[in-house]
Structures are given as C-alpha cells and as structure tokens.
Amino acid sequence: MGLAGSDLPFLPPKKGDLFLVPNGIRPVMQRTAIEVLCWGVRNMQKFQLSAVTSPSIEFECGGHVKESNVIKSTKKNPNFTENILFFDVMLPREELYMPPMNIRVRDHRQFGRKPTVGIHVLKSLEEFRCDPVQAELAEDDDGVQGGLVNGGRGGEHVIDMPAEERKVEKIKPLINIAKSKLDSAFQRMKPDPVVDEEIDWWSKYYASTGQTHKCKKYIEKGQDKIEVYQTHLEDVDFTNGFSDFCSTFELQRGKDEEDEESSVVGEFKGGFKVYPLPPDPNDEMPSKVFTNLPSSTPEECIVRVYVICGIDFQPNDTSGLADPYIEIILGNKKISDRDNYKPNTIDPVFGQMFELTTMLPVQKDLTIRIKDYDIISSDDVIGETTIDLENRYLSKVRATCGLQKSYCIAGVNQWRDCIKPRQILENYCKQNHVSGPHFYGNNSVKVGKKIHNLADYEPNKPVDPNVGPADERLALHVLHTLPMVKEHVETRPLFNPIQPGIEQGKIQMWVDIFPKSLGPPGPPFNIEARKAKDYVLRIIIWNTVDVVLDEESITGEKMSDIYVKGWVSGIDEKQKTDVHYRSLDGEGNFNWRFIFPFSYVPAEQVMEVRKKEHFWSLDETVQHLQPNIVIQVWDNDKFSMDDFLGTVSLNLNAMPMPAKKASSCKVSMLPDITTGSEVKLVSLFEQKRLRGFWPVYNDDTGTRTLTGKVEMEMELVSVEEAEERPAGQGQEEPNMNPKLDPPKRPETSFLWFTSPWKTMRYIIWRNYKWYFIGFLVLLLILLLVFLFLYSFPGEVSQWIVNG
C-alpha cells in the first residue's frame, strides 16, 4: 500500500520510528491503544463450494497482528467466545498518516487449510477515538449516570448510600413480598376494564399523525400518542444506527474481472475504541472501554412484526394500481399473506401482525417484502426492506420494545412488554452502574442523585381509567427521561433487488423483540384494519309542500307531476316514489319508504363503498366516502325528459335539524359554505330518528332558491334491528314498522290519457262547463224556435212561407 501521490512502498512502523514521506514531514508517533470488540461474523457465503463454518479473524494495524479464536460452528453460534483483543502500538497522531485496520476472515478447514474468505479495509480509525478517563468522569458526575465510587469496573460497583437507605436495602425482601400482596389486592379491587368500541389502536395512530377527524373521541379523552417517524428507526438521531454497542462491517472478496463490482460475502460484527496510552509503560493503564458485555450465547426470541400501511407503491400493472400483499422472511421461515391481498390500491391499509420465533444472532435479518398479486403470471416483487434484529437487541437504547407513555392493565394502551417498568429501571441502573432505584413508598424513587416524585409527572388524575399501580407508573416516567426508544411507528423505504437504487414506495411498521428468558410477552396490539358495520337507512317520504309549479296544462293551469328521488352518494342504487300527478298547489302525498343498506366505519365517520371499476374487474375497489343522502324533487314528463325542481344533500354525521312546521322551513336552515352560515347540526347515528320538513332548492343561478319542502322521516337501524323489525320498500310487504297506508290524494290527481272519464270531468267540464251549458241552452232555444214554427197551422204557415 502506498501513500497518496507517491510510489514509495508503505513499511509498517516499529516502536519509536517516524514516518518518512516525500515532502519530508516526520509525523509524531505516540503510544496508542486499540480495543477490538470481536463479536462475530454473519451471513458468510460459500467459498469454493463449501460453507464457511469455522472462521477466525486477523486484525492488522501498523504491522501488529492480533488473531481471534476460532468459532466452532457458525450454524450454532456465530459469535466468538473471547470478544476482546488489545493492541498496544505506536501510531501517528495525525489522521492523515494513520495506517488502516485490515480485517481478514479465514476459514479453518481440513488438512490445516486456512483460506481467506473475506476482507474489509478500515481506512481510518478516527471515528472510533475516545477518552476513557473523560467518559468515566462524565459518568460519575452525571445526576442519573452517576453512583460509582472508587472507579468500580467490570460490573463490580459499590453504591455509597445513606444510613436510612441501607436500612431500606436490608428490609427490601420484605418490602417486595408486601408489594406483591398489595399488587394482587390492587388487581382484585380494580374495576372491570373500560372498553369503548370507537377507541382502538388506530385512534392512537391517527391522533399521532394529525388525522383528528378519524379519532375525535380519543382526542377528547386526551389519551397517549406515539412517535411516528418519517424514516426508518436506524436514521433517527438518538439511535445512531444502533451502533452504540457494535458496528457492522461488510466483508468482500474482490473482483473476478476488472469491470465487475465487488460483491459482499458476509459481515463482521464488532467495534473499535482508540485512545492514547501513557508514554511510560510503567504508568497506570486507563480503564478498558469495552466492559460489561452481554452474553454472546444465542438467545431465543419472540418477534412481532406490525405492518400498518403502505404509501405510494410503484404499480406494475398497466392500470396504475396494484394488488399488494405481505411476505415475511426470517431465517428459514417464510410467512406469506397472499390470501389477504389488497385489491386495486397503491396506498393499502394492511393492519397485520405477524409473530415468529427466532434464534439471535443465528437468524437476525428480518425481511419485509411487498408483492403484487397476479392470477395468471407469477407475483411481482414491488419492494422489500431488511431489518437487523441483532443490532436492536444489543443496543443500549433498548430498541427491542418501545416504551409506552402510560402503564395500563387494559385498553388500547395495555402494557405489552415482557417485563414491567420497575424491572426495566432496575436493569438499566444495574447495567449502567447507576445507584438505585430506591423507592420510598409508591410515589417517590431515587435514581442516581435525583429523587423523582409521581406528583411531579401526574399533577392531575390520569385520564385513562385503566392505569396500573403507582410505582410502575413512576418507574415508567423515570424511564422516559432516559435515552430509550419510545413507542413508535417507523417509515421504511422499499427497494426492488432488480432496481436497488430506486425507491418503490414506503411502509409504516414497527417490530417488537421479546427474549424468552425474560418471560412471556404481554398481549399484542390489535392493529387489524377497522371493519365497517352494516346499517340500514329507512326514509319515509310523507309529503311535499310548496313545490314550484313547472308546467302549464292545456287549459292554462299551473301544475306539476311531482315525484321524489333519493340515493346515497357513492352507491349507484337510486330509488323514487310514485308520481303525484297534477299537483295544482305544490303539494304531493306519497307515504313511500326508501330503504338504503350501507356499510359505515363509526370511528372514522366514513362510509365504506365496494364496487368494481369495470365489468371485467375481478376485485372490488374500496372507497371511503362521507355518508351523504341526496333527496331531489322532480316533475314527471311522459314525452320528454323529466324536469328537475330541487335538491337537498344531507350528511348523516352533521345534518340540520328539520323544521316542525312547513311555514318555518327555509333555505337558511341549511349550512352554506359559500356564505359561511352556521346552523345547528346533529348526527343521525346519535339521534337514530328524525322527522320534519327539509327544504329543497335550485342553485342554477348561483344562489339557492327555495323550490319546495319535503316532509320525511329518517330512521337509522343496524342490520340486526332491521331483521327484528322488517319493513318493505315503497308500500310493499312487509308493510310495517310503521305500516304505510295509500296516500289520500285529491281526485284531480291522475294521468289524463289513462283516465278519460276523469279527464272529461276534472279538466274539460271543470274549466269549460259554462261554455257547454251555454251551448246547450242556445241549442235548446233554437230547437224550440224550430218546433214552434213547425207547429203553426197550415194556412198561416203557407202565408208565412209565401210572404
């Protein structure tokens, strides 16, 4: 290896030597310590058609070489039994002249062969520099991280406690026994969990993402929210890629050809700490940095994968849509959710939880793959993302299970971790050499040098009625002051292996990891997508009043042949009443029932509509719409298009109260966005039944003009109630609940060419009877005159005739 801009060979320095470089600069050398955390190797690919089963690692820096022990079998445990290697080398102070760290993995095979199966060159160790003395002083001075005396090391720590605290420690076993009995009594005295059907996990999610219209009740109660990260958890600032314990270094084997890219053949899990040593070897050595390491033996874990939704998937179909489904891969286990694919969408709501068992670190890579369902051809891969579970398991920020904001024993915020907050706090203090926790009753605790009081965190009564014991809530509040991963949802980009550099969409999800050695986990969250409930809307059209008279009869009368039409927005089925013919005063009588079945999601206050986009479509497309009912009044015409008279659209969630009398029914009682008028609104889902007058209007001119009033009764019932209290459409059987009698219409209401007698009586006779009477009288007079003249004697008649 040569220096930049020089052809001189690089010679490893010896102790006390100086570097000689072309420009004559002699870098200053200093005694340096390099601690190597040699944790293990992962995902080693075959070399010369044989699996890599017994590797060891050589570390070379500045001419010094350290070799790890040999892993007996990577299939059983890919970690090294001896994890720490130590370099005492002379290195230049300037980063520019720092030699690289060469990492070489060898596989120990039969007949003493040790082929190199992977190499990684770490060009600079600058990012791994640290000061162990300053780190130790900072730990001692910190209010929470403190508590060490006499520089305790390696898990042996002495806590300098006051006398009263030492007394508490002596009777701590008795306190724990009493506490367990009190907890049992507390659970027995606790009332039954409070359950609200409209409050679920999705309420918490929507409250956290700002979609308040989908979780109004949850927000009103002021319950917990979660962190929703717009990136994957490794990119969140405080997590630092979960490299606080160890880092992942890719191993390569070089190129077969000049133009071929280097291939990754495995990973090395480990870390480095670089710090200066005293020049004199006789001086006291600083404390080692890598201490209190976790066990390197494999751990069996329960893994729960929560996949919430997809965002902006790249479709493979020509329709611009996809039929995505989830595939989970962990080690040699694969779960395919192909039967539950989401048709015709690129923004699917999955709401799926998958539970698997794995052995870390043997099976550490969790792959979430999104595929596009196809009937004829093979399913296409939309994209995938991979999570290193081992990094999360080993991280000190406790990324295995995000901390919830409240400790609850039931409800949507029920505690799901395998250990309780108090035990988590005790484990944290033990692992980080922090004195405590020392509980004084259930409302105070001392951690490090600080005392925490429950009243400081909960000045008011908790809003959630399902909260747990006070000491667990206090421990959880303290944990939230520490650098730990909180309850969250992460957004992970998806990439297709064929196009690795192009994002194919995103998924929102999170992962929980529960080591079996800590006990069984709590119940999982139910993130199943909200299901719509089936309702039936019954509308009885009783009458219409003051409808505009749109036509003029042959006799010159103003009239309208009125009928009412209604439908639910988004549903193609439209229903209409029979026709009230020849309404001369704008009044129509119907006694007609509309029946509209529909599906509704109460928590989101939206209606779910499923229908096929085209007649050749195989699956129905799901839409979420506002539950709007449209009522229109029309004028019937037999030989031309029907004339539109007026309309009104009512949102079943927020509809105006009807008027009790027709005289008080006006257009101003309807909300108008253009004018900003506000009126009192009610929900039919709460009221269940409403009756009165609603106005219909025509706004063709740009302003709302009152064109009539409709008296109707609206009733909302569930499917179960509809089966118990059946009712027929229109006036069909079963005509009940309530029974609708035929409307009492005036005798003038008829269709003229189907009722000639009525036409003669109520149209012709009523309007022209005096003409008929006058004509008959005149005819009668003429007839009498004729008879009179005809009945005179013959002579007189002859005289008259002869003149």
Buried (B, 14 or more C-beta within 10 A) or exposed (E): EEBEEEEEEEEBBEEEBEBEBEEEEEBEBEBBBBBBBBBBBBBBBEBEEEEBBBBBBBBBBBBBEBBBEBBEEBEEBBBBEEBBBEBEBBBBEEEEBBBBBBBBBBBBBEEEEBEEBBBBEBEEBEEBEBEBEEBBEEBBEBEBBBBBEEEBBEEEBEBEBEEEBEEBEEEEEEEEEEBEEEBEEBEEEBEEEEEEEBBBBBBBBBBBBEEEEBBBBBBEBEBBBBBBBEEBBBBBEEBEBBBBBBBBBBBBBEEEEEEEEEEBBBBBBBBBBBBBBEEEEEEEEBBBBBEEBEEBEBBEBBBBBBBBBBBEBBBBEEEEBBBBBBBBBBBEEEBBBEEEBBBBBBEBBBBBBBBBBBBBBBBBBBEBBBBBBBEEEEBBBBBBBBBBBBBBBBBBBBBBBBBBBBBBBBBBBBBBBBBBBBBBBBEBBEEBBBBBBBBEEBBBBBBBBBEBEBEEBBEEEBEBBBBBBBBBBBBBBBBEEBEBBBBBBBBBBBBBEEEEEEEBBBBBBBBBBBBEEBEEBBEBBEBEBBEBBEBBBBBBBBBBBBBBBBBEEEEEBBBBBBBBBBBBBBBEEEBBBBBBBBBBEBBBBBBBBBBBEBBBBBBBBBBBBEEEEEEEEEBEBBEBBBBBBBBBBBBBEEEEEBBBBBBBEBBBBBBBBBBEEBEEBEBBBBBBEEEEEEEEEBBBBEBEEBEBBBBBBBBEEEEBEBBBBBBBBBBBBEEEBBEEBEBBEBBEEEBEBEEBEEBEBBEBBBBBEEBEEBBEBBBBEEBEEEEEEEEEEEEEEEEEEEEEEEEEEEEEEEEEEEE
